[in-house]
Amino acid sequence: MQIAQQNPLLKGIIAAGLSLLFAGLGHLFLKQYVRGFVFLLISGFIYMISGYWLRGMLLNSLCFIVAAFDAFSFARRGYGIL
C-alpha cells in the first residue's frame, strides 16, 4: 500500500472503488472519518427504510456514486465535491 500513499491518482481510484462497494468506505480509507461515517449513516438509513423499493435502491445507488466522486476528488485535490 505504500505506492498508493505516494500516487494520488491510485489513491483516488482505490478510494472511489471502496465507496462504490459501500458509501463511506473510501473516505475511511482516506482517514476522513467524519465524512465516511456520514456517508455510512446516510446510505445505511436509506437501505433500512427502502427495503426492496426500486426508488429507494436507486437513491442508495446515487449515494454510492456521489460518495465515490467525493472520495476520488478528496484524494486528488484535498477537498471533496460536497
C-alpha positions as CSV (number, residue, x, y, z in Angstrom):
1,M,0.0,0.0,0.0
2,Q,3.0,2.3,0.1
3,I,2.5,3.0,-3.7
4,A,-1.0,4.3,-3.0
5,Q,0.3,6.7,-0.5
6,Q,2.7,8.2,-3.0
7,N,0.5,8.3,-6.0
8,P,-2.7,10.4,-5.5
9,L,-4.3,9.1,-8.7
10,L,-4.0,5.5,-7.5
11,K,-5.2,6.5,-4.0
12,G,-8.2,8.2,-5.6
13,I,-9.1,5.2,-7.7
14,I,-8.9,2.9,-4.6
15,A,-11.0,5.3,-2.6
16,A,-13.6,5.6,-5.3
17,G,-13.8,1.8,-5.7
18,L,-14.3,1.3,-2.0
19,S,-17.0,3.9,-2.0
20,L,-18.7,2.1,-4.8
21,L,-18.8,-1.1,-2.7
22,F,-20.4,0.8,0.1
23,A,-20.6,4.6,0.6
24,G,-18.2,5.9,3.1
25,L,-15.5,3.2,2.9
26,G,-13.4,5.3,0.6
27,H,-13.4,8.2,3.0
28,L,-12.4,5.9,5.8
29,F,-9.5,4.7,3.6
30,L,-8.5,8.3,3.2
31,K,-8.8,8.9,7.0
32,Q,-11.7,11.3,6.6
33,Y,-13.6,9.7,9.4
34,V,-16.4,12.3,9.8
35,R,-17.3,12.2,6.1
36,G,-17.0,8.5,6.0
37,F,-19.4,7.9,8.9
38,V,-21.8,10.5,7.5
39,F,-22.0,8.6,4.2
40,L,-22.2,5.3,6.0
41,L,-25.1,6.6,8.1
42,I,-27.0,8.1,5.2
43,S,-26.6,5.0,3.0
44,G,-27.5,2.7,5.9
45,F,-30.6,4.7,6.7
46,I,-31.7,4.7,3.1
47,Y,-31.1,1.0,2.9
48,M,-33.1,0.3,6.0
49,I,-36.1,2.3,5.0
50,S,-36.2,1.3,1.4
51,G,-36.4,-2.4,1.7
52,Y,-36.5,-3.5,-1.9
53,W,-38.4,-0.5,-3.1
54,L,-36.9,0.4,-6.5
55,R,-36.7,4.2,-6.0
56,G,-35.0,3.6,-2.6
57,M,-32.4,1.3,-4.2
58,L,-31.8,3.9,-6.9
59,L,-31.4,6.6,-4.3
60,N,-28.9,4.5,-2.4
61,S,-27.0,3.8,-5.7
62,L,-26.9,7.6,-6.3
63,C,-25.5,8.0,-2.8
64,F,-22.7,5.4,-3.6
65,I,-21.8,7.3,-6.8
66,V,-21.7,10.7,-5.1
67,A,-19.6,9.2,-2.3
68,A,-17.2,7.7,-4.9
69,F,-16.8,11.0,-6.7
70,D,-16.3,12.8,-3.4
71,A,-13.7,10.3,-2.3
72,F,-11.8,10.5,-5.6
73,S,-11.9,14.3,-5.5
74,F,-10.7,14.4,-2.0
75,A,-7.8,12.1,-2.7
76,R,-6.7,14.1,-5.8
77,R,-7.3,17.7,-4.7
78,G,-7.5,17.6,-0.9
79,Y,-11.2,18.7,-0.8
80,G,-14.3,16.9,-2.0
81,I,-17.3,17.9,-4.1
82,L,-19.5,18.5,-1.1
